[in-house]
Amino acid sequence: MANKKKISSLEKTAREWLTERGVTIDDIADLVYYLQSKYHDDLSMDECRFNVNKVLTKREVQNAVITGIEMDRLAEKKMLTEPLQSTIEVDESLYGIDEIIAFSIVNVYGSIGFTNYGYIDKQKPGILQKLNDKSSGECHTFLDDIVGAIAAAASSRLAHSIEGDDEDDE
């Protein structure tokens, strides 16, 4: 493709950090497929990957990714002060800031993203189950919500494009 957009350093960092934390585009595309396959008979993994990649081109999403991952890293290294350290380490249910960052991602593609996000956050399929496993010693308090939100946003983008809302978000 001659018109291929150059990837920004922020996007490159966000993508690299996702990979470093064990999350692939295919992992997120699997979640999109999980959310959308019952509504689209001919849905392909290529379409799911395409929409995940489009979501990851958004600056708001990139900022959420790097902010959340950095918070998780700091918590793993025990570099936060109390009570924040313990709150993030245990992923305290009443904390909610991790979900607020996720909402900044789902909001990019409209209200359908909120329902997709809520559903997948409760179900925890695929990579989300792995990210929620506290026995690994890794902290993914923010990352699990961010990954679910990217999948929800990609699902919303897919739903809008199938309905003919051909937004140009190049």
Buried (B, 14 or more C-beta within 10 A) or exposed (E): EEEEEEEEEBBEBBBEBBEEBBBEBBBBBBBBBBBBBEEBEEBEEEBBBBBBBBBBBBEEBBBBBBBBBEBBBBBBEEEBEEEBBEBBBEBEEEBEBBBEBBBBBBBBBBEBBBBBBBBBBEBBBBBBEBBBEEEEEBBBBBBBBBBBBBBBBBBBBBBBBEEEEEEEEE
